[in-house]
C-alpha cells in the first residue's frame, strides 16, 4: 500500500488517520514502558497555546488586533 500525504501529524505507517483508541493504547503503552508520569495529550500542550488565545479576547490587551 502506498503512503498517503494527508498533512496530519499522527498517522498510520501508510499516512492514514489514526483511530483514537489505537492512539490511546499506543500512548499508554509508551508511558508505561518509559516510567514517566501520565498526562493527557491535551495537557501536554505548551501553556502559551491556551493563554495566548485567551489574551485575544480581553479588551485593551496588547495581543488583541
PDB file as gemmi writes it, atoms N, CA and C in Angstrom:
CRYST1    1.000    1.000    1.000  90.00  90.00  90.00 P 1                      
ATOM      1  N   UNK A   1       0.852  -1.184   0.000  1.00  0.00           N  
ATOM      2  CA  UNK A   1       0.000   0.000   0.000  1.00  0.00           C  
ATOM      3  C   UNK A   1       0.893   1.242   0.000  1.00  0.00           C  
ATOM      4  N   UNK A   2       0.589   2.216  -0.800  1.00  0.00           N  
ATOM      5  CA  UNK A   2       1.366   3.453  -0.901  1.00  0.00           C  
ATOM      6  C   UNK A   2       1.025   4.387   0.253  1.00  0.00           C  
ATOM      7  N   UNK A   3       1.964   5.207   0.617  1.00  0.00           N  
ATOM      8  CA  UNK A   3       1.745   6.183   1.692  1.00  0.00           C  
ATOM      9  C   UNK A   3       0.975   7.377   1.141  1.00  0.00           C  
ATOM     10  N   UNK A   4      -0.011   7.833   1.910  1.00  0.00           N  
ATOM     11  CA  UNK A   4      -0.822   8.993   1.536  1.00  0.00           C  
ATOM     12  C   UNK A   4      -0.327  10.211   2.304  1.00  0.00           C  
ATOM     13  N   UNK A   5      -0.099  11.320   1.625  1.00  0.00           N  
ATOM     14  CA  UNK A   5       0.311  12.546   2.291  1.00  0.00           C  
ATOM     15  C   UNK A   5      -0.934  13.352   2.619  1.00  0.00           C  
ATOM     16  N   UNK A   6      -1.351  13.308   3.898  1.00  0.00           N  
ATOM     17  CA  UNK A   6      -2.569  13.994   4.324  1.00  0.00           C  
ATOM     18  C   UNK A   6      -2.284  15.287   5.074  1.00  0.00           C  
ATOM     19  N   UNK A   7      -1.006  15.520   5.448  1.00  0.00           N  
ATOM     20  CA  UNK A   7      -0.672  16.703   6.222  1.00  0.00           C  
ATOM     21  C   UNK A   7      -0.958  16.547   7.709  1.00  0.00           C  
ATOM     22  N   UNK A   8      -1.374  15.366   8.137  1.00  0.00           N  
ATOM     23  CA  UNK A   8      -1.673  15.120   9.547  1.00  0.00           C  
ATOM     24  C   UNK A   8      -0.391  14.806  10.304  1.00  0.00           C  
ATOM     25  N   UNK A   9      -0.404  15.084  11.620  1.00  0.00           N  
ATOM     26  CA  UNK A   9       0.763  14.822  12.455  1.00  0.00           C  
ATOM     27  C   UNK A   9       0.826  13.356  12.858  1.00  0.00           C  
ATOM     28  N   UNK A  10      -0.262  12.828  13.359  1.00  0.00           N  
ATOM     29  CA  UNK A  10      -0.310  11.433  13.790  1.00  0.00           C  
ATOM     30  C   UNK A  10      -1.029  10.610  12.737  1.00  0.00           C  
ATOM     31  N   UNK A  11      -0.286   9.712  12.108  1.00  0.00           N  
ATOM     32  CA  UNK A  11      -0.868   8.860  11.077  1.00  0.00           C  
ATOM     33  C   UNK A  11      -0.386   7.426  11.251  1.00  0.00           C  
ATOM     34  N   UNK A  12      -1.005   6.539  10.521  1.00  0.00           N  
ATOM     35  CA  UNK A  12      -0.528   5.163  10.469  1.00  0.00           C  
ATOM     36  C   UNK A  12       0.716   5.141   9.586  1.00  0.00           C  
ATOM     37  N   UNK A  13       1.342   3.983   9.476  1.00  0.00           N  
ATOM     38  CA  UNK A  13       2.537   3.891   8.620  1.00  0.00           C  
ATOM     39  C   UNK A  13       2.210   4.181   7.159  1.00  0.00           C  
ATOM     40  N   UNK A  14       0.936   4.155   6.808  1.00  0.00           N  
ATOM     41  CA  UNK A  14       0.529   4.434   5.429  1.00  0.00           C  
ATOM     42  C   UNK A  14       0.041   5.867   5.239  1.00  0.00           C  
ATOM     43  N   UNK A  15       0.091   6.678   6.320  1.00  0.00           N  
ATOM     44  CA  UNK A  15      -0.326   8.072   6.222  1.00  0.00           C  
ATOM     45  C   UNK A  15      -1.803   8.302   6.433  1.00  0.00           C  
ATOM     46  N   UNK A  16      -2.524   7.274   6.840  1.00  0.00           N  
ATOM     47  CA  UNK A  16      -3.958   7.405   7.080  1.00  0.00           C  
ATOM     48  C   UNK A  16      -4.218   7.879   8.504  1.00  0.00           C  
ATOM     49  N   UNK A  17      -5.397   8.450   8.785  1.00  0.00           N  
ATOM     50  CA  UNK A  17      -5.697   8.908  10.147  1.00  0.00           C  
ATOM     51  C   UNK A  17      -5.629   7.750  11.148  1.00  0.00           C  
ATOM     52  N   UNK A  18      -5.126   8.042  12.343  1.00  0.00           N  
ATOM     53  CA  UNK A  18      -5.044   7.039  13.404  1.00  0.00           C  
ATOM     54  C   UNK A  18      -6.385   6.993  14.128  1.00  0.00           C  
ATOM     55  N   UNK A  19      -6.862   5.790  14.384  1.00  0.00           N  
ATOM     56  CA  UNK A  19      -8.087   5.634  15.168  1.00  0.00           C  
ATOM     57  C   UNK A  19      -7.780   6.088  16.593  1.00  0.00           C  
ATOM     58  N   UNK A  20      -8.641   6.895  17.215  1.00  0.00           N  
ATOM     59  CA  UNK A  20      -8.364   7.409  18.559  1.00  0.00           C  
ATOM     60  C   UNK A  20      -8.047   6.320  19.586  1.00  0.00           C  
ATOM     61  N   UNK A  21      -8.756   5.210  19.559  1.00  0.00           N  
ATOM     62  CA  UNK A  21      -8.488   4.141  20.530  1.00  0.00           C  
ATOM     63  C   UNK A  21      -7.107   3.540  20.312  1.00  0.00           C  
ATOM     64  N   UNK A  22      -6.691   3.407  19.067  1.00  0.00           N  
ATOM     65  CA  UNK A  22      -5.355   2.877  18.786  1.00  0.00           C  
ATOM     66  C   UNK A  22      -4.284   3.852  19.265  1.00  0.00           C  
ATOM     67  N   UNK A  23      -4.518   5.150  19.063  1.00  0.00           N  
ATOM     68  CA  UNK A  23      -3.562   6.155  19.533  1.00  0.00           C  
ATOM     69  C   UNK A  23      -3.435   6.082  21.051  1.00  0.00           C  
ATOM     70  N   UNK A  24      -4.572   6.035  21.755  1.00  0.00           N  
ATOM     71  CA  UNK A  24      -4.546   5.982  23.214  1.00  0.00           C  
ATOM     72  C   UNK A  24      -3.827   4.733  23.718  1.00  0.00           C  
ATOM     73  N   UNK A  25      -4.081   3.614  23.102  1.00  0.00           N  
ATOM     74  CA  UNK A  25      -3.433   2.366  23.508  1.00  0.00           C  
ATOM     75  C   UNK A  25      -1.919   2.468  23.319  1.00  0.00           C  
ATOM     76  N   UNK A  26      -1.478   2.996  22.201  1.00  0.00           N  
ATOM     77  CA  UNK A  26      -0.059   3.152  21.919  1.00  0.00           C  
ATOM     78  C   UNK A  26       0.574   4.170  22.881  1.00  0.00           C  
ATOM     79  N   UNK A  27      -0.111   5.269  23.115  1.00  0.00           N  
ATOM     80  CA  UNK A  27       0.368   6.317  24.024  1.00  0.00           C  
ATOM     81  C   UNK A  27       0.530   5.758  25.439  1.00  0.00           C  
ATOM     82  N   UNK A  28      -0.496   5.048  25.929  1.00  0.00           N  
ATOM     83  CA  UNK A  28      -0.443   4.474  27.274  1.00  0.00           C  
ATOM     84  C   UNK A  28       0.687   3.462  27.403  1.00  0.00           C  
ATOM     85  N   UNK A  29       0.903   2.671  26.367  1.00  0.00           N  
ATOM     86  CA  UNK A  29       1.971   1.685  26.379  1.00  0.00           C  
ATOM     87  C   UNK A  29       3.336   2.352  26.489  1.00  0.00           C  
ATOM     88  N   UNK A  30       3.529   3.424  25.746  1.00  0.00           N  
ATOM     89  CA  UNK A  30       4.816   4.123  25.787  1.00  0.00           C  
ATOM     90  C   UNK A  30       5.035   4.826  27.126  1.00  0.00           C  
ATOM     91  N   UNK A  31       3.983   5.356  27.709  1.00  0.00           N  
ATOM     92  CA  UNK A  31       4.074   5.987  29.035  1.00  0.00           C  
ATOM     93  C   UNK A  31       4.500   4.942  30.064  1.00  0.00           C  
ATOM     94  N   UNK A  32       3.861   3.776  30.031  1.00  0.00           N  
ATOM     95  CA  UNK A  32       4.173   2.714  30.986  1.00  0.00           C  
ATOM     96  C   UNK A  32       5.606   2.217  30.827  1.00  0.00           C  
ATOM     97  N   UNK A  33       6.040   2.002  29.594  1.00  0.00           N  
ATOM     98  CA  UNK A  33       7.394   1.474  29.379  1.00  0.00           C  
ATOM     99  C   UNK A  33       8.463   2.523  29.668  1.00  0.00           C  
ATOM    100  N   UNK A  34       8.111   3.801  29.564  1.00  0.00           N  
ATOM    101  CA  UNK A  34       9.073   4.866  29.824  1.00  0.00           C  
ATOM    102  C   UNK A  34       9.180   5.229  31.296  1.00  0.00           C  
ATOM    103  N   UNK A  35       8.192   4.778  32.091  1.00  0.00           N  
ATOM    104  CA  UNK A  35       8.212   5.070  33.514  1.00  0.00           C  
ATOM    105  C   UNK A  35       8.055   6.537  33.847  1.00  0.00           C  
ATOM    106  N   UNK A  36       7.322   7.253  33.012  1.00  0.00           N  
ATOM    107  CA  UNK A  36       7.093   8.681  33.251  1.00  0.00           C  
ATOM    108  C   UNK A  36       5.655   8.898  33.707  1.00  0.00           C  
ATOM    109  N   UNK A  37       5.384  10.009  34.403  1.00  0.00           N  
ATOM    110  CA  UNK A  37       4.018  10.274  34.841  1.00  0.00           C  
ATOM    111  C   UNK A  37       3.079  10.434  33.638  1.00  0.00           C  
ATOM    112  N   UNK A  38       1.878   9.920  33.788  1.00  0.00           N  
ATOM    113  CA  UNK A  38       0.910  10.013  32.691  1.00  0.00           C  
ATOM    114  C   UNK A  38       0.213  11.371  32.725  1.00  0.00           C  
ATOM    115  N   UNK A  39       0.209  12.034  31.591  1.00  0.00           N  
ATOM    116  CA  UNK A  39      -0.571  13.246  31.399  1.00  0.00           C  
ATOM    117  C   UNK A  39      -1.372  13.057  30.124  1.00  0.00           C  
ATOM    118  N   UNK A  40      -2.445  13.796  30.014  1.00  0.00           N  
ATOM    119  CA  UNK A  40      -3.237  13.679  28.797  1.00  0.00           C  
ATOM    120  C   UNK A  40      -2.550  14.434  27.669  1.00  0.00           C  
ATOM    121  N   UNK A  41      -2.875  14.085  26.454  1.00  0.00           N  
ATOM    122  CA  UNK A  41      -2.300  14.777  25.300  1.00  0.00           C  
ATOM    123  C   UNK A  41      -2.700  16.247  25.350  1.00  0.00           C  
ATOM    124  N   UNK A  42      -3.909  16.525  25.783  1.00  0.00           N  
ATOM    125  CA  UNK A  42      -4.384  17.910  25.898  1.00  0.00           C  
ATOM    126  C   UNK A  42      -3.513  18.706  26.871  1.00  0.00           C  
ATOM    127  N   UNK A  43      -3.130  18.091  27.997  1.00  0.00           N  
ATOM    128  CA  UNK A  43      -2.301  18.778  28.993  1.00  0.00           C  
ATOM    129  C   UNK A  43      -0.859  18.932  28.532  1.00  0.00           C  
ATOM    130  N   UNK A  44      -0.450  18.209  27.511  1.00  0.00           N  
ATOM    131  CA  UNK A  44       0.928  18.264  27.032  1.00  0.00           C  
ATOM    132  C   UNK A  44       1.204  19.500  26.177  1.00  0.00           C  
ATOM    133  N   UNK A  45       0.154  20.242  25.834  1.00  0.00           N  
ATOM    134  CA  UNK A  45       0.351  21.454  25.029  1.00  0.00           C  
ATOM    135  C   UNK A  45       1.086  22.501  25.845  1.00  0.00           C  
ATOM    136  N   UNK A  46       1.894  23.329  25.192  1.00  0.00           N  
ATOM    137  CA  UNK A  46       2.573  24.408  25.926  1.00  0.00           C  
ATOM    138  C   UNK A  46       1.540  25.388  26.484  1.00  0.00           C  
ATOM    139  N   UNK A  47       1.791  25.966  27.657  1.00  0.00           N  
ATOM    140  CA  UNK A  47       0.828  26.895  28.267  1.00  0.00           C  
ATOM    141  C   UNK A  47       0.494  28.080  27.376  1.00  0.00           C  
ATOM    142  N   UNK A  48       1.429  28.537  26.578  1.00  0.00           N  
ATOM    143  CA  UNK A  48       1.185  29.709  25.738  1.00  0.00           C  
ATOM    144  C   UNK A  48       0.104  29.470  24.698  1.00  0.00           C  
ATOM    145  N   UNK A  49      -0.139  28.223  24.342  1.00  0.00           N  
ATOM    146  CA  UNK A  49      -1.169  27.938  23.342  1.00  0.00           C  
ATOM    147  C   UNK A  49      -2.521  28.390  23.849  1.00  0.00           C  
ATOM    148  N   UNK A  50      -2.824  28.078  25.108  1.00  0.00           N  
ATOM    149  CA  UNK A  50      -4.119  28.466  25.651  1.00  0.00           C  
ATOM    150  C   UNK A  50      -4.130  29.924  26.085  1.00  0.00           C  
ATOM    151  N   UNK A  51      -3.130  30.333  26.847  1.00  0.00           N  
ATOM    152  CA  UNK A  51      -3.160  31.688  27.379  1.00  0.00           C  
ATOM    153  C   UNK A  51      -3.044  32.735  26.274  1.00  0.00           C  
ATOM    154  N   UNK A  52      -2.301  32.437  25.223  1.00  0.00           N  
ATOM    155  CA  UNK A  52      -2.178  33.385  24.125  1.00  0.00           C  
ATOM    156  C   UNK A  52      -3.503  33.623  23.440  1.00  0.00           C  
ATOM    157  N   UNK A  53      -4.277  32.556  23.256  1.00  0.00           N  
ATOM    158  CA  UNK A  53      -5.572  32.732  22.612  1.00  0.00           C  
ATOM    159  C   UNK A  53      -6.552  33.417  23.553  1.00  0.00           C  
ATOM    160  N   UNK A  54      -6.413  33.203  24.855  1.00  0.00           N  
ATOM    161  CA  UNK A  54      -7.287  33.871  25.816  1.00  0.00           C  
ATOM    162  C   UNK A  54      -7.050  35.372  25.809  1.00  0.00           C  
ATOM    163  N   UNK A  55      -5.793  35.794  25.710  1.00  0.00           N  
ATOM    164  CA  UNK A  55      -5.476  37.221  25.701  1.00  0.00           C  
ATOM    165  C   UNK A  55      -6.153  37.949  24.549  1.00  0.00           C  
ATOM    166  N   UNK A  56      -6.399  37.291  23.461  1.00  0.00           N  
ATOM    167  CA  UNK A  56      -7.002  37.966  22.313  1.00  0.00           C  
ATOM    168  C   UNK A  56      -8.446  38.382  22.576  1.00  0.00           C  
ATOM    169  N   UNK A  57      -9.066  37.805  23.615  1.00  0.00           N  
ATOM    170  CA  UNK A  57     -10.455  38.144  23.926  1.00  0.00           C  
ATOM    171  C   UNK A  57     -10.584  39.254  24.964  1.00  0.00           C  
ATOM    172  N   UNK A  58      -9.477  39.686  25.566  1.00  0.00           N  
ATOM    173  CA  UNK A  58      -9.518  40.692  26.613  1.00  0.00           C  
ATOM    174  C   UNK A  58      -9.420  42.082  25.981  1.00  0.00           C  
ATOM    175  N   UNK A  59     -10.443  42.929  26.192  1.00  0.00           N  
ATOM    176  CA  UNK A  59     -10.388  44.276  25.626  1.00  0.00           C  
ATOM    177  C   UNK A  59      -9.165  45.037  26.149  1.00  0.00           C  
ATOM    178  N   UNK A  60      -8.474  45.759  25.286  1.00  0.00           N  
ATOM    179  CA  UNK A  60      -7.299  46.529  25.671  1.00  0.00           C  
ATOM    180  C   UNK A  60      -6.027  45.686  25.762  1.00  0.00           C  
ATOM    181  N   UNK A  61      -6.128  44.416  25.466  1.00  0.00           N  
ATOM    182  CA  UNK A  61      -4.965  43.538  25.540  1.00  0.00           C  
ATOM    183  C   UNK A  61      -3.971  43.880  24.424  1.00  0.00           C  
ATOM    184  N   UNK A  62      -2.661  43.838  24.739  1.00  0.00           N  
ATOM    185  CA  UNK A  62      -1.688  44.105  23.680  1.00  0.00           C  
ATOM    186  C   UNK A  62      -1.696  43.023  22.588  1.00  0.00           C  
ATOM    187  N   UNK A  63      -2.286  41.870  22.886  1.00  0.00           N  
ATOM    188  CA  UNK A  63      -2.347  40.772  21.922  1.00  0.00           C  
ATOM    189  C   UNK A  63      -3.534  40.905  20.977  1.00  0.00           C  
ATOM    190  N   UNK A  64      -4.430  41.810  21.328  1.00  0.00           N  
ATOM    191  CA  UNK A  64      -5.650  41.955  20.511  1.00  0.00           C  
ATOM    192  C   UNK A  64      -5.377  42.869  19.332  1.00  0.00           C  
ATOM    193  N   UNK A  65      -5.786  42.435  18.160  1.00  0.00           N  
ATOM    194  CA  UNK A  65      -5.550  43.290  16.987  1.00  0.00           C  
ATOM    195  C   UNK A  65      -6.845  43.833  16.444  1.00  0.00           C  
TER     196      UNK A  65                                                      
END                                                                             
